[in-house]
């Protein structure tokens, strides 16, 4: 009997892995962050893979809350608590999300958390495993963005061809026809008639140049990325520049231009594009605001973006117009050109500039009461750009 017990002890000591053995295995998994939490969600063990991925040394992170690895947005949404609740309810919780490292950089990871149960069935804490999938995420996003850009390129090509054929070619034909009539009949025309035709030629040529300028700017943002130079800039300085440019036009109709923006409000954007964005939106507001009206610009921060609002007391617009406002078709462009000298192209330009700067645009309006254009811009240089939220499975090969 003694021999059997001795043999069992020898076998156990020789072949059954010790806790040190498991620790060595965990530390050898450099592509994974593996750490444990106590029942109060405090980190109480930390693998070398965790140090590589998060940047925290063991003695820097032991005793810290589970919250330390989550972004501010996830903390606001109680994501750590929800993960633990799911793990307790279902035995495990999985997700893929952005996490924050010691140096405040963000990385995309698939995570797994599950309860750690003792031999007697008591809850000891939790185990969290993470795998950094940032490279794969960025590659997937790059492919999806490339496909999207190809689709947009085709749409833009069709729009440009429509503009060239209907909004540039037709007026140019009229200009040529008027010039030919003058050339052939100048000697027998009355001076008043000649002056009228020359005035018409001059006005039509300016309108044509305005439309061409819009197209050139649109093409610049869509296809000439080398001119894109975003920096951190003061928002008020650029709004004041636009007001200086448009103040005379607004004053003619006694339209009041003003802003309510704090002096330290900054955005991360290309300065020339920001000027164009604000100028186009305010110009359109002036055109649609009656005498004695008001155009007010305000801004507020939300998460990592600034939301700018350009509110006018103008004529407003219908739901049908709003739905087509930022994707104008050939007919819409032709109509807006006649009324507003290229407003349709101008809004395409604004939308393109904002997308390039990581922002977006939308509008709210009530007919007869005015419109509010909203656009967003990042406050700081973006650390990452979120793409698809499709789940990336933990066990897929890299």
FIPA-571850 format. One line per field, with one value per residue: residue number from 1; chain; x, z, y of N, C-alpha, C in turn. Coordinates in steps of 0.2 Angstrom, whole numbers, plus 5000, padded with zeros to 4 digits. Example, Ala and Ser with C-alpha at 12.3 -4.5 7.8 and 13.67 -1.06 7.14 Angstrom:
BEGIN
n 1,2
chain A,A
n.x 5066,5064
n.z 5039,5035
n.y 4972,4989
ca.x 5062,5068
ca.z 5039,5036
ca.y 4978,4995
c.x 5066,5064
c.z 5039,5039
c.y 4984,5000
This chain:
BEGIN
n 1,2,3,4,5,6,7,8,9,10,11,12,13,14,15,16,17,18,19,20,21,22,23,24,25,26,27,28,29,30,31,32,33,34,35,36,37,38,39,40,41,42,43,44,45,46,47,48,49,50,51,52,53,54,55,56,57,58,59,60,61,62,63,64,65,66,67,68,69,70,71,72,73,74,75,76,77,78,79,80,81,82,83,84,85,86,87,88,89,90,91,92,93,94,95,96,97,98,99,100,101,102,103,104,105,106,107,108,109,110,111,112,113,114,115,116,117,118,119,120,121,122,123,124,125,126,127,128,129,130,131,132,133,134,135,136,137,138,139,140,141,142,143,144,145,146,147,148,149,150,151,152,153,154,155,156,157,158,159,160,161,162,163,164,165,166,167,168,169,170,171,172,173,174,175,176,177,178,179,180,181,182,183,184,185,186,187,188,189,190,191,192,193,194,195,196,197,198,199,200,201,202,203,204,205,206,207,208,209,210,211,212,213,214,215,216,217,218,219,220,221,222,223,224,225,226,227,228,229,230,231,232,233,234,235,236,237,238,239,240,241,242,243,244,245,246,247,248,249,250,251,252,253,254,255,256,257,258,259,260,261,262,263,264,265,266,267,268,269,270,271,272,273,274,275,276,277,278,279,280,281,282,283,284,285,286,287,288,289,290,291,292,293,294,295,296,297,298,299,300,301,302,303,304,305,306,307,308,309,310,311,312,313,314,315,316,317,318,319,320,321,322,323,324,325,326,327,328,329,330,331,332,333,334,335,336,337,338,339,340,341,342,343,344,345,346,347,348,349,350,351,352,353,354,355,356,357,358,359,360,361,362,363,364,365,366,367,368,369,370,371,372,373,374,375,376,377,378,379,380,381,382,383,384,385,386,387,388,389,390,391,392,393,394,395,396,397,398
chain A,A,A,A,A,A,A,A,A,A,A,A,A,A,A,A,A,A,A,A,A,A,A,A,A,A,A,A,A,A,A,A,A,A,A,A,A,A,A,A,A,A,A,A,A,A,A,A,A,A,A,A,A,A,A,A,A,A,A,A,A,A,A,A,A,A,A,A,A,A,A,A,A,A,A,A,A,A,A,A,A,A,A,A,A,A,A,A,A,A,A,A,A,A,A,A,A,A,A,A,A,A,A,A,A,A,A,A,A,A,A,A,A,A,A,A,A,A,A,A,A,A,A,A,A,A,A,A,A,A,A,A,A,A,A,A,A,A,A,A,A,A,A,A,A,A,A,A,A,A,A,A,A,A,A,A,A,A,A,A,A,A,A,A,A,A,A,A,A,A,A,A,A,A,A,A,A,A,A,A,A,A,A,A,A,A,A,A,A,A,A,A,A,A,A,A,A,A,A,A,A,A,A,A,A,A,A,A,A,A,A,A,A,A,A,A,A,A,A,A,A,A,A,A,A,A,A,A,A,A,A,A,A,A,A,A,A,A,A,A,A,A,A,A,A,A,A,A,A,A,A,A,A,A,A,A,A,A,A,A,A,A,A,A,A,A,A,A,A,A,A,A,A,A,A,A,A,A,A,A,A,A,A,A,A,A,A,A,A,A,A,A,A,A,A,A,A,A,A,A,A,A,A,A,A,A,A,A,A,A,A,A,A,A,A,A,A,A,A,A,A,A,A,A,A,A,A,A,A,A,A,A,A,A,A,A,A,A,A,A,A,A,A,A,A,A,A,A,A,A,A,A,A,A,A,A,A,A,A,A,A,A,A,A,A,A,A,A,A,A,A,A,A,A,A,A,A,A,A,A,A,A,A,A,A,A,A,A,A,A,A,A,A,A,A,A,A,A
n.x 5004,5009,5019,5012,5006,5017,5022,5011,5013,5026,5023,5013,5021,5030,5023,5011,5006,5012,5007,5017,5021,5009,5009,5020,5017,5006,5013,5020,5012,5012,5004,4993,4983,4981,4973,4968,4954,4948,4933,4929,4932,4945,4961,4971,4981,4993,4998,5014,5011,5000,5007,5014,5004,4996,5005,5007,5017,5018,5018,5012,4999,4993,4980,4973,4957,4946,4941,4951,4956,4946,4938,4932,4920,4914,4915,4905,4894,4893,4900,4910,4903,4892,4898,4903,4891,4885,4894,4893,4879,4879,4890,4901,4907,4909,4917,4920,4930,4936,4950,4960,4976,4991,4998,4988,4984,4974,4968,4961,4952,4948,4939,4937,4928,4927,4919,4929,4930,4931,4937,4927,4916,4914,4914,4928,4933,4937,4942,4951,4953,4962,4964,4974,4968,4970,4978,4972,4959,4961,4965,4953,4944,4951,4949,4935,4933,4939,4931,4919,4924,4926,4913,4907,4915,4910,4897,4900,4906,4895,4887,4895,4896,4883,4882,4891,4885,4873,4872,4883,4886,4874,4871,4883,4882,4872,4878,4888,4879,4873,4884,4888,4877,4878,4890,4887,4877,4880,4883,4871,4863,4854,4862,4857,4851,4863,4870,4862,4863,4877,4878,4870,4878,4890,4885,4880,4892,4899,4891,4894,4907,4907,4900,4910,4920,4915,4915,4928,4934,4926,4931,4944,4944,4939,4948,4961,4971,4983,4983,4977,4978,4976,4975,4976,4964,4958,4941,4933,4941,4940,4927,4925,4932,4924,4912,4917,4919,4906,4899,4895,4886,4876,4872,4866,4853,4850,4853,4857,4872,4879,4889,4889,4900,4912,4928,4939,4936,4941,4945,4950,4955,4956,4961,4958,4947,4938,4935,4928,4918,4910,4908,4900,4888,4883,4882,4872,4862,4860,4855,4842,4836,4825,4823,4829,4831,4840,4855,4863,4877,4882,4890,4894,4902,4903,4907,4921,4920,4915,4900,4893,4881,4872,4860,4846,4833,4825,4816,4815,4812,4805,4801,4804,4814,4824,4828,4835,4845,4859,4863,4861,4852,4853,4842,4839,4850,4851,4839,4843,4854,4849,4841,4850,4863,4872,4871,4867,4879,4888,4884,4887,4900,4903,4899,4908,4920,4918,4917,4930,4937,4933,4920,4902,4886,4870,4853,4840,4823,4809,4796,4794,4798,4812,4829,4841,4857,4868,4885,4899,4915,4931,4938,4951,4966,4961,4963,4960,4949,4933,4926,4917,4906,4905,4907,4923,4929,4936,4944,4949,4961,4975
n.z 5000,5004,4995,4983,4986,4987,4974,4968,4973,4967,4954,4953,4957,4947,4934,4935,4931,4939,4948,4945,4933,4925,4926,4918,4906,4903,4903,4892,4882,4872,4863,4869,4882,4899,4914,4931,4942,4958,4968,4969,4958,4956,4950,4952,4947,4933,4917,4907,4894,4895,4900,4888,4879,4885,4892,4905,4919,4930,4944,4943,4940,4948,4960,4955,4948,4937,4928,4922,4909,4900,4888,4890,4885,4885,4899,4903,4898,4906,4903,4909,4920,4914,4907,4917,4923,4913,4912,4924,4923,4911,4911,4904,4895,4880,4869,4856,4856,4857,4867,4881,4883,4893,4889,4884,4871,4859,4856,4846,4852,4854,4867,4882,4896,4911,4926,4940,4948,4964,4971,4980,4975,4977,4972,4966,4959,4944,4927,4914,4897,4883,4866,4855,4841,4832,4820,4811,4812,4806,4794,4789,4789,4780,4768,4767,4767,4755,4746,4748,4744,4730,4726,4729,4720,4708,4709,4710,4698,4689,4694,4691,4677,4674,4679,4671,4658,4659,4668,4665,4651,4645,4649,4644,4630,4628,4631,4620,4609,4611,4610,4597,4590,4594,4587,4574,4572,4577,4571,4567,4578,4591,4604,4617,4616,4614,4625,4635,4631,4633,4646,4650,4645,4653,4666,4665,4662,4674,4683,4677,4679,4693,4696,4690,4698,4710,4706,4704,4717,4723,4716,4721,4734,4734,4726,4727,4739,4744,4747,4759,4775,4790,4806,4824,4827,4831,4832,4832,4826,4812,4809,4811,4801,4790,4792,4790,4777,4772,4777,4771,4761,4769,4776,4767,4766,4779,4788,4802,4807,4819,4832,4845,4853,4863,4868,4868,4860,4851,4835,4826,4811,4793,4788,4777,4771,4782,4782,4769,4772,4782,4775,4764,4770,4778,4767,4760,4770,4770,4758,4759,4769,4775,4774,4788,4796,4805,4808,4817,4824,4834,4846,4853,4864,4862,4868,4859,4849,4841,4840,4828,4825,4813,4813,4805,4802,4791,4776,4777,4773,4764,4769,4759,4751,4760,4762,4750,4750,4752,4743,4729,4714,4696,4691,4702,4705,4693,4696,4708,4704,4696,4705,4716,4712,4711,4724,4726,4722,4731,4743,4741,4741,4754,4762,4757,4761,4775,4778,4774,4785,4795,4800,4800,4792,4795,4794,4801,4798,4797,4787,4783,4795,4797,4796,4803,4801,4805,4809,4812,4820,4824,4840,4844,4836,4828,4836,4831,4818,4819,4811,4804,4814,4815,4822,4827,4828,4841,4840,4827,4814,4813
n.y 4994,5006,5008,5010,5022,5030,5029,5036,5049,5052,5051,5061,5072,5073,5073,5081,5097,5112,5127,5137,5132,5134,5148,5151,5147,5156,5168,5167,5169,5181,5188,5190,5197,5193,5193,5194,5197,5203,5200,5212,5218,5222,5223,5209,5201,5200,5197,5195,5197,5206,5217,5220,5224,5233,5242,5244,5241,5227,5231,5243,5242,5232,5231,5242,5247,5238,5246,5254,5250,5254,5265,5282,5284,5270,5268,5278,5271,5261,5249,5240,5235,5229,5219,5210,5207,5199,5189,5182,5178,5171,5163,5167,5181,5190,5201,5214,5228,5245,5248,5256,5261,5263,5274,5282,5279,5271,5254,5240,5227,5209,5203,5192,5187,5178,5170,5166,5151,5143,5127,5123,5129,5142,5160,5167,5177,5185,5181,5189,5190,5196,5200,5209,5216,5226,5229,5220,5225,5238,5234,5228,5239,5248,5241,5241,5255,5258,5251,5258,5271,5269,5266,5279,5286,5283,5287,5301,5304,5302,5313,5324,5323,5325,5338,5345,5343,5349,5360,5368,5367,5370,5384,5390,5388,5397,5409,5409,5409,5422,5430,5428,5433,5447,5449,5447,5457,5469,5481,5486,5488,5496,5506,5505,5491,5484,5487,5480,5467,5465,5466,5455,5445,5447,5444,5431,5425,5427,5419,5407,5405,5405,5393,5384,5386,5380,5367,5364,5365,5355,5344,5345,5342,5329,5321,5326,5323,5327,5340,5341,5347,5346,5354,5360,5372,5388,5391,5402,5412,5409,5409,5423,5427,5423,5430,5443,5443,5441,5451,5463,5459,5454,5465,5473,5468,5470,5460,5452,5446,5435,5427,5414,5409,5401,5408,5399,5389,5375,5366,5352,5353,5356,5372,5380,5372,5373,5387,5387,5378,5385,5397,5393,5388,5399,5408,5403,5403,5417,5420,5414,5421,5433,5451,5460,5449,5436,5427,5415,5408,5395,5384,5368,5356,5338,5322,5318,5328,5344,5351,5362,5374,5382,5394,5401,5413,5411,5406,5393,5375,5361,5344,5336,5343,5343,5330,5328,5336,5335,5326,5330,5328,5328,5336,5344,5351,5359,5367,5373,5380,5390,5398,5400,5401,5390,5384,5370,5363,5369,5364,5350,5351,5356,5345,5335,5341,5340,5327,5323,5328,5321,5323,5327,5332,5339,5344,5354,5359,5371,5375,5392,5396,5395,5388,5376,5372,5359,5354,5343,5342,5335,5337,5335,5328,5313,5298,5286,5278,5273,5259,5246,5238,5224,5208,5202,5186,5177,5166,5166,5164,5175
ca.x 5000,5014,5023,5007,5005,5024,5022,5007,5016,5031,5020,5010,5026,5034,5019,5005,5009,5012,5005,5022,5021,5004,5011,5025,5013,5002,5017,5023,5007,5013,4999,4986,4983,4978,4974,4962,4951,4945,4926,4927,4934,4951,4966,4976,4987,4994,5003,5018,5007,4996,5011,5016,4998,4993,5010,5008,5021,5014,5017,5009,4992,4990,4976,4969,4951,4945,4939,4957,4957,4941,4937,4928,4913,4912,4913,4899,4889,4893,4902,4913,4898,4888,4902,4903,4884,4884,4899,4889,4873,4880,4896,4906,4905,4913,4915,4926,4929,4942,4953,4964,4983,4994,5000,4981,4983,4968,4969,4955,4954,4943,4939,4933,4929,4923,4920,4934,4926,4935,4935,4921,4910,4913,4916,4935,4935,4936,4948,4950,4958,4961,4969,4975,4967,4970,4980,4967,4953,4962,4965,4946,4942,4954,4946,4928,4933,4941,4925,4915,4926,4925,4906,4906,4918,4905,4891,4902,4907,4889,4885,4899,4894,4877,4883,4895,4881,4866,4873,4889,4886,4868,4873,4889,4879,4868,4883,4890,4874,4872,4890,4887,4872,4881,4896,4884,4872,4882,4883,4864,4859,4854,4866,4853,4851,4870,4872,4858,4866,4883,4876,4868,4884,4894,4882,4880,4899,4901,4888,4897,4914,4905,4899,4916,4924,4913,4917,4936,4934,4924,4936,4950,4943,4938,4953,4968,4972,4989,4982,4974,4983,4972,4978,4971,4963,4953,4935,4930,4945,4938,4920,4925,4934,4918,4908,4920,4918,4899,4895,4892,4880,4871,4870,4861,4846,4849,4853,4861,4876,4883,4890,4889,4905,4917,4934,4944,4934,4945,4943,4956,4953,4960,4959,4955,4941,4934,4932,4924,4912,4906,4906,4895,4882,4881,4880,4865,4857,4859,4850,4835,4833,4822,4826,4828,4832,4846,4859,4867,4881,4884,4894,4895,4906,4900,4912,4927,4918,4912,4894,4892,4875,4871,4853,4843,4826,4823,4810,4814,4812,4801,4805,4807,4820,4829,4830,4839,4849,4866,4864,4857,4852,4854,4836,4839,4856,4849,4835,4846,4858,4845,4839,4855,4870,4877,4870,4868,4886,4891,4882,4891,4907,4903,4898,4914,4925,4917,4919,4937,4940,4930,4914,4896,4882,4863,4849,4833,4820,4802,4794,4791,4801,4819,4833,4847,4862,4873,4890,4903,4922,4934,4942,4959,4968,4958,4968,4958,4943,4929,4923,4912,4905,4905,4911,4929,4929,4943,4948,4951,4968,4977
ca.z 5000,5005,4988,4979,4988,4985,4967,4966,4974,4962,4947,4953,4957,4940,4928,4936,4931,4945,4947,4942,4926,4921,4925,4913,4899,4902,4902,4886,4877,4871,4859,4873,4889,4903,4920,4935,4946,4963,4968,4969,4951,4957,4946,4957,4943,4927,4913,4903,4888,4897,4900,4881,4876,4889,4894,4912,4923,4935,4950,4942,4939,4953,4965,4951,4946,4930,4923,4919,4902,4896,4886,4894,4882,4888,4906,4904,4896,4911,4900,4913,4924,4910,4905,4923,4924,4908,4913,4929,4920,4905,4912,4900,4891,4875,4865,4853,4857,4858,4874,4881,4886,4898,4886,4882,4864,4859,4852,4845,4854,4856,4875,4885,4904,4914,4933,4943,4954,4968,4972,4984,4971,4979,4967,4969,4955,4937,4922,4908,4892,4877,4860,4851,4834,4829,4813,4807,4811,4802,4787,4786,4788,4774,4762,4767,4765,4748,4742,4748,4740,4723,4725,4729,4714,4702,4710,4709,4691,4686,4696,4688,4670,4674,4680,4665,4652,4660,4672,4662,4644,4642,4649,4639,4623,4627,4630,4614,4605,4612,4608,4590,4588,4594,4582,4567,4571,4581,4567,4566,4584,4596,4609,4623,4616,4614,4633,4638,4629,4636,4654,4651,4644,4659,4672,4663,4662,4681,4685,4675,4683,4700,4696,4688,4705,4715,4704,4705,4724,4725,4714,4725,4741,4733,4723,4728,4746,4746,4749,4765,4780,4796,4812,4829,4825,4835,4828,4832,4821,4806,4809,4810,4794,4785,4794,4787,4769,4770,4781,4767,4758,4774,4778,4762,4768,4786,4791,4808,4808,4825,4835,4853,4854,4868,4864,4868,4857,4845,4832,4822,4804,4788,4789,4771,4771,4787,4779,4764,4775,4785,4770,4760,4774,4779,4761,4758,4774,4769,4752,4761,4775,4773,4777,4795,4799,4809,4807,4823,4825,4841,4846,4860,4863,4864,4867,4856,4844,4842,4835,4826,4823,4810,4813,4802,4803,4784,4774,4779,4768,4765,4771,4752,4749,4765,4760,4744,4750,4752,4737,4724,4707,4690,4691,4708,4703,4688,4699,4713,4701,4693,4710,4721,4709,4713,4731,4726,4722,4737,4749,4740,4743,4761,4764,4755,4766,4782,4778,4774,4791,4800,4802,4796,4792,4794,4794,4803,4796,4797,4782,4786,4802,4796,4796,4807,4799,4810,4807,4818,4818,4830,4844,4844,4830,4829,4837,4827,4815,4819,4805,4805,4821,4814,4827,4825,4832,4845,4838,4820,4813,4811
ca.y 5000,5012,5008,5013,5029,5033,5030,5041,5055,5053,5053,5068,5077,5072,5074,5086,5104,5116,5134,5140,5130,5137,5155,5152,5147,5162,5173,5165,5171,5188,5191,5190,5200,5189,5195,5192,5202,5200,5201,5220,5221,5225,5218,5206,5197,5203,5193,5199,5199,5212,5223,5222,5227,5239,5246,5245,5236,5223,5234,5249,5240,5228,5236,5246,5245,5235,5252,5257,5248,5255,5271,5286,5282,5264,5269,5281,5267,5255,5243,5235,5232,5224,5213,5206,5204,5194,5183,5179,5176,5166,5159,5170,5187,5191,5207,5217,5235,5249,5249,5262,5259,5267,5281,5284,5276,5266,5248,5237,5220,5205,5201,5187,5187,5173,5170,5161,5148,5139,5120,5123,5132,5149,5164,5169,5183,5184,5181,5193,5188,5201,5199,5215,5215,5233,5228,5217,5230,5243,5232,5227,5246,5250,5238,5243,5262,5258,5249,5264,5277,5267,5267,5286,5289,5282,5292,5308,5304,5303,5319,5328,5323,5329,5346,5348,5343,5353,5366,5372,5367,5374,5392,5392,5388,5403,5414,5409,5412,5429,5433,5427,5438,5453,5449,5448,5462,5475,5487,5489,5487,5502,5506,5502,5484,5481,5487,5475,5460,5464,5465,5448,5441,5448,5441,5424,5423,5426,5413,5401,5404,5403,5385,5380,5386,5375,5360,5363,5364,5348,5339,5345,5338,5322,5318,5328,5322,5329,5347,5341,5349,5348,5357,5362,5379,5392,5391,5409,5416,5407,5412,5430,5429,5422,5436,5449,5442,5441,5456,5468,5456,5453,5472,5476,5466,5471,5453,5452,5440,5435,5420,5414,5403,5403,5410,5394,5383,5373,5360,5349,5353,5360,5379,5382,5369,5376,5393,5385,5375,5390,5402,5391,5387,5406,5412,5400,5406,5424,5420,5412,5425,5439,5458,5461,5442,5434,5421,5414,5402,5392,5377,5364,5350,5332,5317,5320,5332,5350,5352,5369,5375,5389,5395,5407,5415,5412,5404,5386,5371,5356,5338,5333,5346,5342,5323,5328,5342,5334,5321,5333,5325,5333,5341,5348,5355,5364,5372,5377,5385,5396,5402,5402,5402,5385,5381,5363,5361,5371,5359,5344,5353,5356,5338,5332,5344,5338,5319,5322,5331,5317,5326,5325,5337,5337,5350,5354,5365,5371,5380,5398,5398,5395,5382,5375,5367,5356,5350,5341,5342,5333,5342,5333,5323,5307,5292,5280,5279,5267,5257,5242,5235,5217,5205,5198,5180,5177,5160,5166,5165,5181
c.x 5004,5017,5018,5006,5012,5024,5017,5010,5022,5028,5017,5015,5030,5030,5013,5008,5008,5009,5010,5022,5015,5006,5016,5022,5009,5007,5020,5018,5007,5008,4993,4988,4979,4979,4968,4960,4948,4937,4924,4930,4940,4956,4971,4981,4987,5000,5008,5015,5003,5001,5013,5010,4996,4999,5011,5012,5016,5012,5013,5001,4989,4986,4972,4962,4951,4944,4945,4958,4951,4941,4932,4920,4910,4911,4907,4893,4889,4895,4905,4908,4894,4892,4902,4896,4883,4888,4895,4883,4874,4886,4902,4903,4911,4912,4921,4925,4936,4944,4958,4971,4985,4995,4994,4980,4977,4970,4962,4957,4947,4944,4935,4934,4924,4924,4926,4931,4931,4933,4928,4915,4909,4916,4923,4936,4933,4942,4946,4955,4957,4966,4969,4974,4967,4972,4975,4961,4955,4963,4958,4943,4944,4950,4939,4928,4935,4935,4920,4917,4925,4917,4904,4909,4913,4900,4894,4903,4901,4886,4889,4898,4888,4877,4886,4890,4875,4868,4879,4888,4880,4869,4878,4886,4875,4873,4886,4885,4873,4878,4890,4882,4875,4886,4893,4880,4874,4881,4876,4860,4859,4858,4863,4853,4858,4872,4868,4861,4873,4882,4874,4874,4889,4891,4882,4887,4902,4898,4891,4904,4912,4904,4905,4920,4922,4915,4924,4937,4932,4929,4942,4950,4942,4944,4960,4970,4978,4989,4979,4979,4979,4977,4973,4970,4957,4946,4932,4934,4942,4931,4920,4928,4929,4914,4911,4919,4911,4895,4892,4886,4875,4868,4865,4854,4845,4849,4858,4865,4880,4884,4890,4894,4910,4924,4939,4942,4938,4943,4950,4953,4957,4957,4955,4948,4936,4931,4927,4917,4907,4903,4900,4888,4879,4879,4873,4860,4855,4854,4843,4833,4831,4825,4824,4829,4839,4849,4864,4871,4883,4887,4894,4899,4902,4905,4918,4926,4915,4906,4893,4885,4874,4863,4851,4836,4823,4817,4809,4814,4808,4805,4808,4813,4826,4832,4835,4845,4857,4868,4860,4858,4852,4848,4837,4845,4854,4844,4838,4851,4855,4843,4845,4862,4875,4876,4870,4875,4889,4890,4886,4898,4908,4903,4905,4920,4925,4919,4927,4940,4937,4924,4908,4892,4875,4859,4842,4829,4812,4800,4791,4795,4809,4823,4839,4851,4867,4878,4895,4910,4926,4938,4949,4960,4965,4964,4966,4951,4939,4926,4917,4912,4904,4909,4917,4929,4936,4947,4950,4958,4970,4978
c.z 5000,4998,4983,4980,4986,4978,4964,4967,4969,4956,4947,4953,4950,4934,4929,4936,4937,4943,4943,4934,4922,4921,4919,4906,4898,4900,4895,4880,4876,4867,4863,4880,4893,4910,4924,4939,4952,4963,4968,4963,4952,4954,4952,4953,4936,4923,4910,4897,4889,4897,4893,4878,4879,4891,4901,4915,4928,4941,4949,4941,4944,4958,4961,4949,4939,4925,4920,4912,4898,4894,4890,4892,4885,4896,4907,4902,4901,4908,4904,4917,4920,4908,4911,4924,4919,4909,4919,4927,4915,4906,4908,4896,4886,4871,4861,4853,4857,4866,4874,4885,4890,4895,4882,4874,4865,4854,4852,4847,4855,4863,4877,4893,4906,4922,4935,4949,4957,4968,4976,4981,4973,4973,4970,4965,4948,4933,4916,4903,4886,4872,4856,4844,4830,4822,4809,4806,4806,4795,4784,4785,4782,4768,4762,4765,4758,4744,4742,4744,4732,4721,4724,4722,4708,4703,4708,4702,4687,4688,4692,4680,4669,4674,4674,4659,4653,4663,4669,4655,4642,4643,4644,4632,4622,4627,4623,4609,4605,4609,4600,4587,4588,4588,4575,4566,4575,4578,4566,4572,4588,4601,4616,4622,4616,4622,4636,4637,4632,4643,4655,4650,4650,4665,4671,4664,4670,4684,4683,4678,4690,4700,4694,4695,4710,4713,4705,4712,4726,4722,4718,4731,4739,4730,4724,4736,4748,4749,4756,4771,4787,4802,4817,4828,4830,4830,4827,4826,4814,4804,4808,4803,4789,4786,4790,4780,4768,4773,4777,4763,4763,4776,4773,4763,4776,4790,4796,4808,4815,4827,4842,4854,4859,4865,4864,4864,4851,4842,4828,4815,4799,4787,4783,4770,4776,4784,4774,4767,4778,4780,4766,4764,4776,4773,4759,4763,4773,4763,4754,4767,4773,4776,4784,4799,4803,4808,4813,4822,4832,4840,4853,4858,4865,4863,4865,4850,4846,4837,4834,4823,4820,4809,4810,4803,4796,4782,4775,4773,4769,4767,4764,4750,4754,4764,4754,4744,4749,4747,4731,4717,4702,4690,4696,4707,4699,4691,4704,4710,4698,4699,4715,4718,4712,4720,4731,4726,4728,4743,4748,4742,4751,4764,4763,4760,4773,4783,4778,4781,4797,4803,4798,4796,4792,4795,4797,4801,4796,4792,4785,4792,4802,4796,4800,4803,4804,4807,4813,4815,4824,4833,4844,4837,4832,4830,4833,4823,4815,4813,4806,4812,4821,4819,4824,4830,4835,4843,4830,4819,4811,4804
c.y 5006,5013,5012,5021,5033,5034,5035,5048,5057,5055,5060,5073,5078,5075,5080,5093,5108,5123,5138,5138,5133,5145,5156,5151,5153,5168,5173,5168,5179,5192,5192,5193,5196,5191,5193,5198,5199,5201,5208,5223,5224,5220,5216,5201,5200,5200,5198,5201,5206,5218,5225,5226,5233,5244,5247,5239,5233,5228,5241,5248,5236,5233,5241,5243,5242,5241,5255,5256,5250,5263,5275,5284,5276,5264,5273,5276,5260,5248,5238,5231,5227,5218,5208,5203,5198,5188,5179,5175,5170,5162,5162,5176,5189,5198,5209,5224,5238,5249,5254,5259,5264,5274,5284,5283,5271,5260,5244,5229,5216,5203,5195,5187,5182,5173,5164,5158,5143,5132,5119,5126,5139,5154,5167,5176,5182,5184,5185,5191,5193,5199,5206,5213,5221,5232,5225,5221,5235,5241,5231,5234,5249,5248,5241,5251,5262,5256,5255,5270,5275,5268,5275,5289,5288,5286,5299,5309,5306,5310,5325,5329,5326,5336,5349,5348,5348,5360,5370,5372,5371,5382,5394,5392,5395,5409,5415,5411,5419,5433,5433,5432,5445,5454,5450,5454,5468,5481,5490,5489,5494,5501,5503,5494,5481,5481,5481,5468,5459,5463,5458,5444,5441,5444,5433,5421,5422,5420,5407,5400,5402,5395,5381,5380,5381,5368,5359,5362,5357,5343,5339,5341,5330,5318,5320,5328,5325,5336,5347,5342,5351,5350,5359,5370,5382,5393,5398,5413,5415,5409,5419,5432,5428,5428,5442,5449,5444,5447,5461,5465,5456,5460,5475,5474,5467,5465,5453,5445,5440,5428,5420,5408,5405,5403,5404,5388,5381,5367,5358,5348,5357,5367,5381,5379,5371,5382,5392,5382,5381,5395,5400,5390,5394,5409,5409,5403,5413,5424,5418,5416,5431,5445,5458,5454,5442,5428,5421,5408,5401,5386,5374,5358,5343,5326,5320,5325,5339,5350,5359,5369,5382,5389,5401,5407,5415,5408,5396,5382,5365,5349,5335,5336,5344,5335,5323,5333,5341,5328,5324,5329,5330,5338,5346,5353,5361,5369,5376,5382,5391,5400,5404,5402,5396,5382,5374,5360,5363,5366,5352,5345,5353,5349,5334,5334,5341,5331,5319,5324,5326,5319,5324,5332,5335,5344,5348,5360,5365,5377,5386,5400,5398,5388,5382,5370,5365,5353,5349,5341,5339,5338,5341,5329,5316,5302,5286,5282,5273,5266,5252,5239,5227,5214,5201,5192,5179,5171,5160,5167,5172,5182
